[in-house]
Amino acid sequence: MTVARRAGVFACMALLALSLAACGGEDGQVRLFSKLIFLPRQTGDYDIRLRTSNDRLPVELGRVLSWDSQPSWSPDGRRILFYSDRKFNLPDRDNNVDIYVMASDGADLVRLTDDPASDAFPYWSPDGNRIAFYSERAGNGDVYLMNPDGSGISRITDAPAIDIPYGWSPDGQRLLFASGRSGDLDLYTVENDGGVLKRIAGLPGHDVGAQWSPDGTRIAFESTSGGNSEIFVVDADGSNLINLTVRPLRDAYAVWAPDSARLAFVSDRTADPNIYVLDTNYSFLTEITHVAREDAWPAWSPDGARIAFVSNRDFNRELYLVNADGTGELRLTTEPSPYLSPAWSPDGSRIAFTGFRDGRRDVYVIQVDGSGLVRLTNDEGQSAKAAGELSR
């Protein structure tokens, strides 16, 4: 998840630091991956940056919120995963990220992980029976699996460098992740039992922001190999690597449409970040939004007809909908508070997102007509059960 870069608030420069290890590149150089740092902004969101010894500037891996972040619907639409840097019933946050799950109406909040190290970036398996996630509990960042109740935690990757998960193959057999084990951040897949490992993309720059196509045949990602961020696709076996954008300015955050043919992405090619849709079969490009402000976080509806996105065109990040051809734009939220990271419910009736409101960052849902805005989490008063308490 990447966005336009602007100066923010640096009073709390490192709210969260995830430790990384040194690793040797294939060219014989050693590139030290020092830290993932969450940099706070006035708008309530955070940049995730990776500092390396060979980069003049840190690598931007994406942007999320701390506290209640990255809502993810279960395949049956009944539950929502998120991760948070809070622990409930404590007077002060400990800035340790853990993973939580709740019912889609905000009830039955459960903390799934409770480790002194950070646990983040959860992904449901296609059948909803397992959750892949990132954890530092072994000393460096690796990919883990657990059951939906927090039990059965197993380590899937084990390398002296960071491994960042990007989700499951549509058949649930493999996991996609970025790893620093070869010197730069490259893309790999691994069998869901930790078996056969395969490098899918290893361009000279950093390969991040990866996503499987819904039919499982291709992987889209962004890479800094050309000196700026470009969007690539590669077959799931690592063959047929193609640069789709080839522009002097940033193209990033590509997300597949349900038809596995179209990609929505954010581009700076007209100076202001706008959303585009590319038909990867015919190379037909459509500019979906056209404003002199930042549009970001495109998310396809389950039927592929519409795209949810966030825009600060009114100097505040609000949630919008637009048809996939750029028509029928609809503003869903009107509150003077930043809303971020939209995620559609599987039936396409609701959108979950993170919001910064009343001094808190929480998970919200809204109907796709803009009605029924509900805050699902409440960082001040809501309590969470530990994972093991459900079976008692």
N, C-alpha and C positions, 0 to 999 in steps of 0.2 A: 504494500500500500504506500504510494508515494504522492507527494503534493508539492506545490510551489514553496520555495524556501524564503522565509522572511524572519527578521529578528524578533525574538520573543523575550520572555521574562527569564532571567538567569539567576534569580536569587537562590533557587534550590537547584543548582546545576545538575546534580546527579541524585535524583530521588531514588533511582534504582540502578544498580550496576550488576550485570550478569557476567561472571568471570569466564574468560576464554583462555585457550592455551596456545603456545607457540607451535607452529607446524612448518615443515619443509616443503617448499614448492618444487614442482617437477623440473624447474630450471636450475635447481641447486641453491637458490636463495632461500633465506628463512624470513617469512613474513609473520610478524608477531601480531596475533589477534588479541588486543588487550581487553577491550570492554564493549559491551552493549550499554549505551547510556540513553536514558529517557530524558529528553530536554523539554521542559515545560514551556508553554506559550500562553499569552494573554487570553487566547480564545478557548482555553480549557483543554486543548489537546497536546499531544507529545510527539516529538520526532524520536524514532529509534535509530541511533547511529552506531556504526561499527568503526572503531579507530584501528588502523593498522600502521605498522612502521613505515610502509612504502607509500602511503597516501598523503598528499599535502592536505587534502580535505577528507573528513570522515565519509564513509559510505552511508548513504541514506537507505535504510532497509524498509522503512515504512512509517506509518503514523497510526497510533492508537491512543486510547485513553488509559490512564491508570485508574484506580478504583474499580468501577464496574465496566468492563471493556469487551469488545468483540463478541456480541451476542451471536449464537449459532443454534439454529433450530434442529431438533432431532428429526430424523426422516419421517416419523409419523406426526410431527407437528405438536406433540404433547409436552415437550420439554425444551428448555433453552439453557445452553451452556454459556458461561462467560468466565473471565478471569479477573481478579481484583487484587489490589495491594493492601487490602484491609484485613483485619481479623475482628470479628464481631465481639461486643461486650468487653472491649479493651478501651481505656481512656485515650490512648494514642495509637496511631497506626505504626506498624513495625516495618513498613515498606518492603514486605516480603510478599511476592505474588503467589496466590493460590487459585485453584480452579473450583468453581461452584456450578451447581445445576439447580433449576427450579422448574415448577410447572409453568406452562405458557401463560397462566394468569397471575404469576408471581407468587403463588403459594408453594409450600413445601420446599423452601430454600435449604440446600444441603451443601456443605463444604466437602468437596471430594478429596482434596489433597491438603495435608497439614504438615509440611516438611520445612525445616529451617532454611532450605535452599528454595529458589524460585521455581514455580511450576506455572506454565503459561501456554498460550496458543493451542487450545484444544480443538480437535476435529472429530466429529462423529464418523464411525464407519458407515458404509451405505446401508447396512441392515440395522443400525442402531445398537448393536450388541457390544461394541468396543469403542473406546475413545483413545485417539493418539494425542500426545501432548509433548511439550518441551519441558525438560527438567534439568536442574543443575545439582541434583542430590548426590551424584557421583563425583562432583568436583568440577566438571565442565559440562557444557550444554549437550544433551543427547536426546534422542527420540525414545519415548516410552509409550506403553499401552496400559490401559486399565479398563475394568468393567464399568458400566454406567453408575454403579453404586460406590465406586472408589476402591473396590477390592481388586485383587489379582494384578497388581502392578508388575510389569516386566520391562526390562531394558532391551530396546531393539537395536540401537547403534552404540558403538563403543570405539571412539577414536580420540587421539590427543588433540582435538580441535572441535570447534562448535559444529553441531548438527541442528538445523532448524526445520521442523516439519512444515509441509505445505499440503497435507491431506492425503486421502486415499485414492487409489485407482477405483473407477466405477464398479469393478467386480469385487472390490475389497481384498484383493490378493496382495497388493503391493502398496508401499508408502513412498511418497515423494518428499525429498528434503534437500536443502542446501547445506553444503559442508565446506569447511575450510581445510580439510585434510590434504588437499593437493596444492595448497599455497594461496589460491584465490578461493572465493566462494563459487563452487561448482554445484551442479544439480545431479542428484543420484536417486535411484529407486532401490528399495530393498523389500524382500518378501516379508509378509506380516508376522512371520515367526523369527525374523532376524536372519533369514537364510541368504539366498543369492543377492549380492550387491552389484549394481551396475551404474557406471557413470553415464549420464544422459547428455550433459552439456558441460564443456570445459573450455569456454572461451577465455581469452587473456584477461578480461576484466572480471567483475563480480556478476554472477548469474543469480538473480533473486526473483521474488514475486511470482512464483510458478503456480500453474493450475492445470490439472488434467482437463481435456475436453470431455464432455459428458458421455461420448461414445467410447472413451478410453484409448483412442488411436493416436492422439497428439497431446503435446504439452506446450503451453504458451508461457513465456517468461520474459523478463526484461534483463538486459545486460549492459554493462558499462564498457564493453570491449572496444567500442569506437570512440571513446572519450566522452560520450554522453549516453544517456539512457535510450536504448532502442528496444523494440519488441521483436522477439524471435518466436518461431514455432519449430518443433522438432517431433519426429515420430516417437512414439512411446518406447521404441527400442534404441533410440539415440541416432537414428539415421535421418537423412533429409532435413538438415538444419537450414532454415531460411530466415533471413532478416526481412521483416515485413514493412518496416517503416523507413529506414535510411534517410533520416532528416538531421539537419544540424542542431535542432533543439530537442528537448526532452519528449519522449513518448514512453508512457509508463502505465502501470496498473491495468494490464489487460485481463479481461474476464470473458469467459466463453458464454455465448448464448446457448440455450438448451438444444439447438439444432446442430451444435458442434461445427458450424460453418462460419458464424459471425463472431467477431471479437469487438467488444466495447473497450475503449481505452481513453486515457487523458493525454492530451498533447499541448505543448507550448508553441506549436508551429505558427500560430497567428499572434504570438507574443503573450496572450492571456490563455491560461489553461482552460480548454474546452473539451467536451466529450465527442468522440468520433466512433463510428461503427465501420468496421472493415469486413467485407465478405472475403474470406480467405480462399475461396474457390475461384473467384473471378477478379480479385483485387479491386473491387468496387468500394470506394471510400465515401462515407456520408458524414458531414459535420452535423452533429445532433444539437449542440448548443452553440450560441453565438453571442456571448456577452463579454464586456470588458472587465470581467472579474473572474475569480477562480471557481470553476466547476470541478467536482472531484467525486470519488467513491461511486462509480457506476455499479449498479447491481441489477441483473436481469430478472424479470418476472418469470415464474415457472413455465408460462406458456410462450415466452420469448417475444411477447407483443409490446412490452413496456420496459423502461429502464428507470429505476429510482436513482437519485443522485443528490449530492449536497452542493449548495452554491452559496457564496457570500456576496451575490450581486446586490443585495440590499445592505451590505456591510455587516451582515450577521449570518452565520451558517445556518441555513434552513433546508428542510427536506423537500424535494421536488419529485414529480413524476413526468415522464415524457414518452410518447410513442416511439417505437424503434426507428421510425423514419424522421424523427425530429418534430412532428406535429403534436398538438394536443397537450402542451405543457401545463402542468397543474402544481401549484404550491400547496404542500400538505401542512406545514407548520408555520406559525406566525408569531411565535413567542420570541422575545429579545434574549435568546439563549442559544449557544451553539449546539447543533445536532449533527451527529457523525455516524459513519459505519453502518449504513442500512443493510438489512438482511431480510429477505422475503420468507414468509411462512410457506411451507410446502404446498398449501392449497391456494396460494396467491391472494388471500383475503386481507392479510395484515403484513406490516413491516415492523421489525424490531430494529432498534438503533440505540446508540449511546447519546446521552445528553448531559450538558453542564448547566445546571439550573439551581437556583437557591443555594449556591455555594457547594453543591454536591454533583458528582458525576454518577448517573444511574442508567439503568436499562429501561427503555420505554417501548411501547407498541402503539401503533396507530392503524386504523382502517385505511384502505387504499383510496377512499373518497375524502380523506382528511378528517373524518370524525373519530370519536372514541379514543382520544389520546389518553393513555394510562401509563403512569410510572410504576414499573414492576418491582424495582428495588428501592430501598430507602436506607441510605447508609447511616442515618442517625438512630433509627429506632428498630430496624428489622434484625431479627436474630436468625442465625443459621445453625442447623444441626450438623454435627460431624457425620462423616459418611457411615461410621459403624453404628450410629444410633438408630438408623432406620429398621434394623433387624431386631431391635430389642423390644 
